[in-house]
């Protein structure tokens, strides 16, 4: 099958809404599903070009809109090692998506080919998968139309979680090499994780049942399938919110995003003191834990808490294994709670980096450490082991039985963690392995540090582009003078901190605030929100 520019031009799917503007961001393309058919066609063309540019490496395409409402959908490309599309190609994706007709599409395609010196005779290989959204079958057909026109060899992997597709892409591209990642099948994924988990918790009593809210999304059937590969004597999970067949249920009053933003358990879950609970999001790439204490007070264990737990456990294992050469570091964003940053840097003595919001920034920074732990507060994250660290763990020789056990546990964690991307199933198993090893309840984990009260307020503005930030989005440069006014407000509060950043998807800004008490936090958040509204073109009702 050859790359035929005429076929690409002639088979173009026209824009559903002529004036709609598409932008490829951190999450790929994401919007209402009914304007995405034309985009799927062009994404297929881009995936074929990306594969050709990378000498026929397999590129992944995932159709999902993660934690968004069910009527939305989206699509993103996955590069050969299971990472997100190289940033320099995001502009091409946007240009292709906005091409209005066959001629303008051909023009952008030719531009990509010439700028990247692509040999169009190189075969292209693309794999794709999708979540449970009702719009997926139509969008898959549009993608396939583009793959056919581009002459790409393609494989439909069907219904998958987003992290499973990332895993498959890396497995296919590393097969037969020294860093082969695993068997490129769903079964290979389940077996790799279940074997690693069994090794990590060997000799420890099983914890009580974990209640898993799957957001009525793809995580439900996939977690059920996974449990067939692991003994209930080692891990006991109960799947909740698994209704993937009734329209309108995906992410509705459930899922990781709901729990994090509402600071409460899904209404469909009745939890009592002693119960252990967690929530995935709609495509199973985020996870948060929670419980209620003896006073029936809801307690959230979010991405910050998971990062703290992982850093503590891995740093201790490295020490117990006697491997001085491996240094553990943590990467956060400005949204990380001030107490978590303090705990990591002052109590655990682990280096902490702060980067701009967005997984690609976190992932890139985490690669600078021997072991880089990164989690956003929303529950998306993973742990990266450098090639040197992996080699050291594989080859180091134990001098004592305790060292031998620590090395075995470290090696198991390198297989248990999906190092390509945040993965709710894998991250759940990581947390469960640590808690099982420690024989800790969620309450004992929670006692490591207490979060400062925090609040996030959205302010609708006439133009979000007037907001420019620096210092990993923690300080405003423009509008000029606004940061100084925010600093004056913050100084009035005990442990006060606040920052303002523009939304990536709508004309709004988000105001984050934290302080010593709930009353101070709310007061600070709304005063900063009012300041932004007054000084920077607020729209609608004043906060």
C-alpha positions as CSV (number, residue, x, y, z in Angstrom):
1,X,0.0,0.0,0.0
2,X,1.5,3.3,-1.1
3,X,1.2,6.9,0.2
4,X,-1.1,8.4,-2.4
5,X,-1.6,12.2,-2.1
6,X,-4.4,12.2,-4.6
7,X,-6.3,9.5,-2.6
8,X,-5.7,11.6,0.6
9,X,-7.1,14.7,-1.1
10,X,-10.1,12.9,-2.7
11,X,-11.2,11.0,0.4
12,X,-11.1,14.0,2.9
13,X,-13.9,14.1,5.4
14,X,-15.3,17.7,5.4
15,X,-15.4,19.8,8.6
16,X,-18.7,19.1,10.4
17,X,-18.8,22.8,11.6
18,X,-17.0,25.0,9.0
19,X,-15.8,27.7,11.4
20,X,-14.7,25.3,14.2
21,X,-11.0,25.9,15.3
22,X,-9.1,22.8,16.3
23,X,-6.0,22.8,18.6
24,X,-3.8,19.8,19.5
25,X,-2.8,20.2,23.2
26,X,-1.5,18.1,26.0
27,X,-4.6,15.8,25.8
28,X,-4.5,15.8,21.9
29,X,-7.7,16.9,20.3
30,X,-10.7,17.1,22.6
31,X,-14.2,18.5,22.0
32,X,-17.8,17.5,21.4
33,X,-17.7,14.2,19.5
34,X,-19.9,15.5,16.6
35,X,-17.1,17.7,15.2
36,X,-14.3,15.1,15.3
37,X,-14.9,12.9,12.3
38,X,-12.9,15.2,10.0
39,X,-10.1,15.3,12.6
40,X,-9.8,11.5,12.8
41,X,-9.2,11.3,9.1
42,X,-6.3,13.8,9.4
43,X,-4.9,12.3,12.5
44,X,-4.6,9.0,10.5
45,X,-2.6,10.9,7.8
46,X,-0.3,12.4,10.5
47,X,0.2,9.0,12.2
48,X,1.3,7.6,8.9
49,X,3.7,10.5,8.3
50,X,5.1,10.2,11.8
51,X,5.8,6.5,11.4
52,X,7.6,7.1,8.0
53,X,9.7,9.9,9.6
54,X,10.7,7.4,12.3
55,X,11.8,4.7,9.8
56,X,8.6,2.7,10.0
57,X,8.3,2.6,13.8
58,X,4.7,1.8,15.1
59,X,2.7,4.9,16.1
60,X,-0.3,4.6,18.4
61,X,-3.7,6.4,18.1
62,X,-6.0,6.5,21.1
63,X,-9.6,7.7,20.8
64,X,-10.8,8.9,24.2
65,X,-11.8,12.0,26.1
66,X,-10.6,10.7,29.5
67,X,-12.6,12.3,32.4
68,X,-14.7,14.6,30.1
69,X,-18.5,14.1,29.8
70,X,-19.8,11.3,27.6
71,X,-20.8,13.5,24.7
72,X,-17.2,14.6,24.3
73,X,-14.4,12.6,22.6
74,X,-10.9,13.1,21.6
75,X,-7.8,11.6,20.0
76,X,-4.1,11.6,20.6
77,X,-1.0,10.1,19.1
78,X,1.5,7.9,20.9
79,X,5.2,7.9,19.9
80,X,7.3,4.7,19.6
81,X,8.4,4.4,23.3
82,X,4.9,4.8,24.5
83,X,5.4,8.5,25.2
84,X,3.2,11.4,24.0
85,X,3.7,12.9,20.5
86,X,6.8,15.0,20.2
87,X,5.9,18.6,20.9
88,X,7.3,19.9,17.6
89,X,4.7,17.8,15.8
90,X,1.7,19.3,17.7
91,X,1.7,22.3,15.3
92,X,1.4,19.9,12.3
93,X,-1.5,18.2,14.0
94,X,-3.3,21.5,14.4
95,X,-2.6,22.7,10.9
96,X,-3.8,19.4,9.4
97,X,-7.0,19.4,11.5
98,X,-7.9,22.9,10.3
99,X,-7.3,22.2,6.6
100,X,-10.7,23.0,5.0
101,X,-10.4,21.1,1.8
102,X,-8.4,18.5,-0.2
103,X,-6.0,21.1,-1.7
104,X,-5.2,22.8,1.6
105,X,-4.8,19.4,3.3
106,X,-2.3,18.3,0.5
107,X,-0.4,21.5,1.0
108,X,0.1,20.8,4.8
109,X,1.1,17.2,4.0
110,X,3.7,18.3,1.5
111,X,5.0,20.8,4.1
112,X,5.4,18.1,6.7
113,X,7.2,15.8,4.2
114,X,9.6,18.5,3.0
115,X,10.4,20.0,6.5
116,X,11.1,16.6,7.9
117,X,12.8,15.1,4.8
118,X,10.4,12.1,5.0
119,X,10.9,9.2,2.5
120,X,7.3,8.5,1.6
121,X,8.2,5.0,0.4
122,X,9.0,4.0,3.9
123,X,6.2,1.7,5.1
124,X,4.0,3.2,7.8
125,X,2.7,1.2,10.8
126,X,-0.2,2.4,13.1
127,X,-2.1,0.7,15.9
128,X,-5.3,2.2,17.4
129,X,-7.7,1.6,20.2
130,X,-10.7,3.4,21.8
131,X,-12.7,3.7,25.0
132,X,-16.4,3.0,25.8
133,X,-17.9,6.2,24.5
134,X,-20.9,5.8,22.1
135,X,-19.3,8.0,19.5
136,X,-16.2,5.7,19.2
137,X,-17.5,3.4,16.4
138,X,-18.2,6.3,14.0
139,X,-14.9,8.0,14.8
140,X,-13.0,4.7,14.3
141,X,-14.5,4.4,10.8
142,X,-13.3,8.0,10.0
143,X,-9.8,7.1,11.3
144,X,-9.7,3.9,9.2
145,X,-10.7,5.9,6.1
146,X,-7.6,8.1,6.7
147,X,-5.4,5.1,7.3
148,X,-6.5,3.5,4.1
149,X,-6.0,6.6,2.1
150,X,-2.5,7.0,3.6
151,X,-1.6,3.4,2.8
152,X,-0.6,2.6,6.4
153,X,-0.4,-1.0,7.7
154,X,-2.8,-0.8,10.7
155,X,-4.0,-2.9,13.5
156,X,-7.3,-2.3,15.5
157,X,-6.6,-3.3,19.1
158,X,-10.3,-2.6,20.0
159,X,-11.5,-1.5,23.5
160,X,-8.5,-0.6,25.7
161,X,-7.6,1.8,28.5
162,X,-5.3,4.6,27.3
163,X,-2.3,3.3,29.3
164,X,-2.7,-0.2,27.7
165,X,-2.3,1.3,24.2
166,X,0.8,3.2,25.4
167,X,2.1,-0.1,26.7
168,X,1.4,-1.9,23.5
169,X,3.2,0.7,21.4
170,X,6.3,0.4,23.5
171,X,6.3,-3.4,23.5
172,X,5.9,-3.6,19.7
173,X,8.8,-1.1,19.1
174,X,11.2,-2.6,21.6
175,X,10.6,-6.3,20.7
176,X,13.8,-8.2,20.3
177,X,16.0,-5.5,21.7
178,X,17.9,-5.3,25.0
179,X,15.2,-3.2,26.6
180,X,12.2,-5.2,25.4
181,X,9.2,-3.9,27.4
182,X,6.9,-7.0,27.3
183,X,4.6,-9.1,25.3
184,X,2.5,-6.8,23.0
185,X,-0.9,-8.2,23.9
186,X,-3.6,-7.5,26.4
187,X,-2.7,-10.9,28.1
188,X,1.0,-9.8,28.2
189,X,0.0,-6.7,30.0
190,X,-2.1,-8.5,32.6
191,X,0.6,-11.2,33.1
192,X,3.4,-8.7,33.5
193,X,1.6,-6.7,36.2
194,X,0.2,-9.7,38.1
195,X,3.5,-11.5,38.2
196,X,5.3,-8.4,39.4
197,X,2.6,-7.8,42.1
198,X,2.8,-11.3,43.4
199,X,6.6,-10.9,43.8
200,X,6.3,-7.5,45.4
201,X,4.0,-8.7,48.2
202,X,5.4,-12.2,48.7
203,X,5.1,-13.4,52.3
204,X,2.8,-10.6,53.4
205,X,-0.8,-11.1,54.5
206,X,-3.4,-9.8,52.0
207,X,-5.1,-6.5,52.8
208,X,-8.9,-6.1,53.1
209,X,-11.0,-5.7,49.9
210,X,-10.4,-2.5,47.9
211,X,-13.5,-0.9,46.4
212,X,-12.7,0.4,42.9
213,X,-15.0,3.1,41.3
214,X,-14.3,2.7,37.6
215,X,-16.3,5.8,36.5
216,X,-18.6,3.6,34.4
217,X,-15.7,3.5,31.9
218,X,-13.3,1.2,30.2
219,X,-11.4,0.5,33.4
220,X,-14.3,-1.6,34.6
221,X,-14.1,-4.5,32.1
222,X,-10.3,-4.3,32.0
223,X,-9.9,-4.5,35.8
224,X,-12.3,-7.4,35.8
225,X,-10.2,-9.2,33.1
226,X,-7.0,-8.4,35.1
227,X,-8.4,-10.1,38.3
228,X,-8.6,-13.4,36.4
229,X,-4.8,-13.4,36.3
230,X,-4.2,-12.8,40.0
231,X,-5.3,-14.9,43.0
232,X,-7.9,-13.4,45.4
233,X,-5.5,-14.6,48.2
234,X,-3.1,-11.9,47.1
235,X,-5.4,-9.1,46.0
236,X,-9.1,-8.6,46.6
237,X,-10.9,-5.9,44.6
238,X,-14.6,-5.1,44.2
239,X,-15.5,-3.2,41.0
240,X,-18.1,-0.4,41.4
241,X,-19.6,2.0,38.8
242,X,-19.1,-0.5,35.9
243,X,-22.2,0.5,33.9
244,X,-20.7,0.9,30.4
245,X,-23.9,0.1,28.5
246,X,-26.4,2.8,29.7
247,X,-26.1,6.1,27.9
248,X,-25.0,9.2,29.9
249,X,-23.4,7.3,32.8
250,X,-19.6,7.7,31.9
251,X,-17.9,9.9,34.5
252,X,-21.3,11.0,35.9
253,X,-21.1,11.7,39.6
254,X,-18.2,9.3,39.9
255,X,-14.6,8.8,38.8
256,X,-11.3,10.3,40.0
257,X,-12.1,13.8,38.7
258,X,-15.5,13.9,40.5
259,X,-13.9,12.7,43.8
260,X,-11.0,15.2,43.6
261,X,-13.0,18.3,42.7
262,X,-16.1,17.5,44.9
263,X,-13.9,16.2,47.8
264,X,-16.4,13.4,48.5
265,X,-17.1,9.8,47.5
266,X,-19.4,9.0,44.6
267,X,-23.0,9.0,45.8
268,X,-23.3,5.4,44.4
269,X,-20.7,4.2,47.0
270,X,-21.8,3.8,50.6
271,X,-18.6,3.7,52.5
272,X,-18.0,3.2,56.2
273,X,-15.0,3.6,58.5
274,X,-12.4,0.9,57.7
275,X,-13.4,0.6,54.0
276,X,-10.6,1.1,51.4
277,X,-11.7,2.9,48.2
278,X,-10.2,4.3,45.1
279,X,-11.5,5.9,41.8
280,X,-10.3,5.6,38.2
281,X,-11.2,8.2,35.6
282,X,-13.0,7.4,32.3
283,X,-10.0,6.0,30.4
284,X,-8.2,4.6,33.5
285,X,-5.1,6.9,33.4
286,X,-5.8,8.6,36.8
287,X,-6.4,7.3,40.3
288,X,-7.2,8.8,43.7
289,X,-7.7,6.9,47.0
290,X,-10.0,7.9,49.9
291,X,-11.7,6.7,53.1
292,X,-13.8,7.9,55.9
293,X,-12.4,8.1,59.4
294,X,-14.1,7.1,62.7
295,X,-15.9,10.4,62.8
296,X,-17.2,9.7,59.2
297,X,-15.1,12.5,57.8
298,X,-14.1,12.1,54.2
299,X,-10.4,11.9,53.6
300,X,-8.8,12.1,50.1
301,X,-5.4,10.6,49.2
302,X,-4.7,12.2,45.9
303,X,-1.7,12.3,43.5
304,X,0.5,14.2,45.9
305,X,-0.1,11.6,48.6
306,X,0.6,8.8,46.1
307,X,3.9,10.5,45.1
308,X,4.9,10.8,48.8
309,X,4.1,7.1,49.4
310,X,6.1,6.0,46.3
311,X,9.1,8.2,47.0
312,X,9.2,7.1,50.7
313,X,9.0,3.4,49.8
314,X,11.4,3.4,46.8
315,X,14.0,5.6,48.6
316,X,13.9,3.1,51.6
317,X,14.2,0.1,49.3
318,X,17.2,1.6,47.5
319,X,18.9,2.2,50.9
320,X,18.1,-1.3,52.1
321,X,19.5,-2.7,48.9
322,X,22.7,-0.9,49.5
323,X,22.6,0.9,46.2
324,X,24.1,4.3,46.9
325,X,24.4,5.3,43.2
326,X,20.6,5.6,42.7
327,X,19.0,8.9,43.6
328,X,15.2,9.3,43.9
329,X,13.6,12.6,42.9
330,X,10.0,13.9,42.7
331,X,8.4,16.2,40.1
332,X,5.4,18.3,41.0
333,X,3.3,21.2,39.5
334,X,2.2,24.4,41.2
335,X,-1.0,22.6,42.1
336,X,0.8,20.3,44.5
337,X,-0.2,21.0,48.1
338,X,2.4,23.0,50.0
339,X,2.4,20.4,52.8
340,X,3.4,17.6,50.3
341,X,6.3,19.6,49.0
342,X,7.5,20.3,52.6
343,X,7.1,16.6,53.5
344,X,9.1,15.4,50.5
345,X,11.9,18.0,50.8
346,X,12.2,18.4,54.6
347,X,11.1,15.0,56.0
348,X,12.1,12.5,53.3
349,X,15.1,14.7,52.1
350,X,14.1,13.9,48.5
351,X,14.8,16.6,45.8
352,X,11.7,18.1,44.4
353,X,11.3,19.9,41.0
354,X,8.4,22.1,40.1
355,X,7.4,22.3,36.4
356,X,4.5,23.8,34.3
357,X,1.2,21.9,34.3
358,X,0.9,19.1,31.8
359,X,2.1,15.5,31.8
360,X,4.7,16.1,29.1
361,X,6.5,18.6,31.3
362,X,6.4,16.3,34.3
363,X,7.6,13.3,32.3
364,X,10.5,15.2,30.7
365,X,11.7,16.5,34.1
366,X,11.4,13.0,35.8
367,X,13.7,11.6,33.2
368,X,16.5,13.7,34.7
369,X,16.6,11.6,37.9
370,X,17.8,7.9,38.4
371,X,14.3,7.3,39.7
372,X,11.8,10.1,38.9
373,X,8.4,10.0,40.7
374,X,5.8,12.3,39.1
375,X,2.1,12.7,40.0
376,X,-0.2,15.6,39.4
377,X,-2.6,16.2,42.3
378,X,-5.4,14.9,40.1
379,X,-4.0,11.4,40.3
380,X,-2.2,11.1,37.0
381,X,1.4,10.0,37.2
382,X,4.0,7.3,37.2
383,X,7.6,6.4,38.2
384,X,10.5,6.4,35.7
385,X,13.6,4.4,36.1
386,X,16.6,5.5,34.1
387,X,18.4,2.9,31.9
388,X,21.4,3.0,34.4
389,X,19.1,2.5,37.4
390,X,17.4,-0.5,35.7
391,X,20.8,-2.0,34.9
392,X,22.1,-1.5,38.4
393,X,18.9,-3.1,39.9
394,X,19.3,-6.1,37.5
395,X,23.1,-6.7,38.1
396,X,23.7,-5.7,41.8
397,X,24.7,-8.5,44.0
398,X,23.2,-8.9,47.5
399,X,25.5,-9.3,50.5
400,X,22.7,-10.1,53.0
401,X,19.2,-11.7,52.9
402,X,17.7,-8.3,53.7
403,X,19.5,-6.8,50.7
404,X,18.4,-9.7,48.5
405,X,14.7,-9.0,49.4
406,X,15.0,-5.3,48.8
407,X,16.6,-5.8,45.4
408,X,13.9,-8.4,44.5
409,X,11.2,-5.9,45.5
410,X,12.8,-3.1,43.5
411,X,13.0,-5.3,40.4
412,X,9.3,-6.2,40.8
413,X,8.4,-2.5,41.0
414,X,10.2,-1.8,37.7
415,X,7.8,-4.3,36.1
416,X,4.7,-3.3,38.1
417,X,4.9,0.4,37.2
418,X,3.8,1.3,33.6
419,X,6.7,3.7,32.8
420,X,5.1,4.9,29.6
421,X,2.3,7.0,31.1
422,X,0.0,7.3,34.2
423,X,-2.0,4.1,34.5
424,X,-4.7,3.7,37.1
425,X,-4.5,-0.1,37.2
426,X,-0.7,-0.1,37.5
427,X,-0.7,2.8,40.0
428,X,-3.3,1.0,42.1
429,X,-1.1,-2.1,42.2
430,X,1.9,0.0,43.2
431,X,0.0,1.6,46.1
432,X,-1.4,-1.8,47.1
433,X,2.1,-3.4,47.0
434,X,3.5,-0.7,49.2
435,X,0.6,-0.8,51.7
436,X,0.7,-4.6,51.8
437,X,4.5,-4.5,52.4
438,X,4.0,-2.0,55.2
439,X,0.7,-3.6,56.4
440,X,-0.7,0.0,56.5
441,X,-4.3,1.1,56.5
442,X,-5.2,4.2,54.5
443,X,-5.4,6.1,57.7
444,X,-1.8,5.2,58.6
445,X,-0.7,6.3,55.1
446,X,-2.6,9.5,55.5
447,X,-0.8,10.4,58.7
448,X,2.5,11.1,56.9
449,X,1.5,14.7,56.6
450,X,-1.7,16.8,56.6
451,X,-2.7,18.8,53.5
452,X,-3.2,22.5,53.8
453,X,-6.8,23.4,53.0
454,X,-7.0,24.5,49.4
455,X,-9.5,25.8,46.9
456,X,-9.6,26.2,43.1
457,X,-11.8,28.9,41.7
458,X,-12.6,29.5,38.0
459,X,-12.9,33.0,36.7
460,X,-14.4,33.6,33.2
461,X,-12.5,36.3,31.3
462,X,-12.9,38.0,27.9
463,X,-9.4,36.8,26.8
464,X,-7.3,34.2,28.6
465,X,-4.3,35.0,26.4
466,X,-3.5,38.2,28.3
467,X,-2.3,36.0,31.2
468,X,1.5,35.2,30.9
469,X,3.3,33.3,33.6
470,X,6.9,32.4,34.7
471,X,8.5,30.2,37.4
472,X,6.6,27.0,36.5
473,X,3.3,29.0,36.2
474,X,3.6,30.2,39.9
475,X,3.9,33.9,39.0
476,X,2.1,36.2,36.6
477,X,4.2,38.4,34.3
478,X,1.2,39.9,32.6
479,X,-1.2,41.7,33.2
480,X,1.6,43.9,34.6
481,X,1.2,44.7,38.3
482,X,-1.4,42.0,39.1
483,X,1.2,39.7,40.7
484,X,2.3,42.4,43.1
485,X,-1.3,42.9,44.2
486,X,-1.8,39.1,44.6
487,X,1.5,39.0,46.7
488,X,0.1,41.7,49.0
489,X,-3.1,39.7,49.6
490,X,-1.2,36.4,50.2
491,X,1.1,38.1,52.8
492,X,-1.9,38.6,55.1
493,X,-2.6,34.9,55.5
494,X,-0.8,32.3,57.6
495,X,0.9,29.7,55.2
496,X,-0.8,31.6,52.4
497,X,0.0,30.7,48.7
498,X,-2.0,31.6,45.6
499,X,-1.3,31.6,41.9
500,X,-3.3,32.3,38.7
501,X,-3.0,30.5,35.4
502,X,-5.0,30.5,32.2
503,X,-7.1,27.5,31.2
504,X,-5.7,25.6,28.2
505,X,-9.2,25.0,26.7
506,X,-11.5,27.9,27.5
507,X,-11.6,31.7,28.1
508,X,-11.2,31.3,31.8
509,X,-8.4,31.4,34.4
510,X,-8.0,29.2,37.4
511,X,-7.1,30.7,40.8
512,X,-5.5,28.3,43.3
513,X,-5.2,29.2,47.0
514,X,-4.1,27.5,50.2
515,X,-3.7,28.7,53.8
516,X,-3.5,27.4,57.3
517,X,-7.3,27.2,57.8
518,X,-10.4,26.5,55.6
519,X,-11.8,30.0,56.4
520,X,-8.6,31.7,55.4
521,X,-8.2,29.6,52.3
522,X,-11.7,30.4,51.0
523,X,-11.2,34.1,51.8
524,X,-7.9,34.2,50.0
525,X,-9.2,32.3,47.0
526,X,-12.2,34.6,46.5
527,X,-10.3,37.8,47.1
528,X,-7.7,36.8,44.4
529,X,-10.5,35.7,42.1
530,X,-12.2,39.1,42.6
531,X,-8.9,40.9,41.9
532,X,-8.5,38.9,38.6
533,X,-12.1,39.7,37.6
534,X,-11.7,43.4,38.3
535,X,-8.3,43.9,36.8
536,X,-8.3,41.5,33.8
537,X,-11.7,41.6,32.1
538,X,-13.9,39.3,34.1
539,X,-17.1,38.2,32.3
540,X,-20.5,37.3,33.9
541,X,-21.1,37.2,37.7
542,X,-18.2,38.5,39.9
543,X,-16.9,35.7,42.2
